C-alpha cells in the first residue's frame, strides 16, 4: 500500500488537531463575599490583648477560648448573601430557653476589609479563605482598649 504525501499530511493534521487540548480557562478566584457566605463558621480561637477579667472573677486571661463553655464552642454562625446572619446555638444550648437560632445583619466596608455585624461590631479581617476567617475587634470597657482576635473555621 502506497501512501501519498497528501494522505500523510491530512492524517498528521487530523492527529494534531484532535490530540491538542485547548487551554482551560482558569477558574476565577472566589470573591470575598463568596468566601464568606453560605457556610457555617465556628469559633476555634479567641484571644485578648491585653489580658482581661473575662469571667468576672478577678483572674486576668488572654485565651478567652479556653474560658468558653462547651455550649458556646459549638455555636455556628452564617453570613448570608442577602446581608443577614444566622446564629445557631449548635447541639447544646447554654440556656435551654434560648431560641435555637437568631438573626442579624452584616455588611462589608467599601474595601471589604471590615465586616460590620448588626450595625455596630467592626471585625477587621486578617485572613479570609475558603476555610478560615480570622480578624480582630476592639472593645473598650471605659478604661482599657482590648483587642479581641477571633478565628472562625468553616464547618
Protein Blocks (a to p, Z undefined) as FASTA:
>chain_A
ZZdfklmmmmmmmmmmmmpccdddddddddfklmmgopacddfbdcddddddfkonopac
fblmlmpcfklmmpccdddfkopacddebjbdfblkbcfbdcddddddfkopacceehla
ccddfbdcfkbccddddddehjaccddddddddZZ
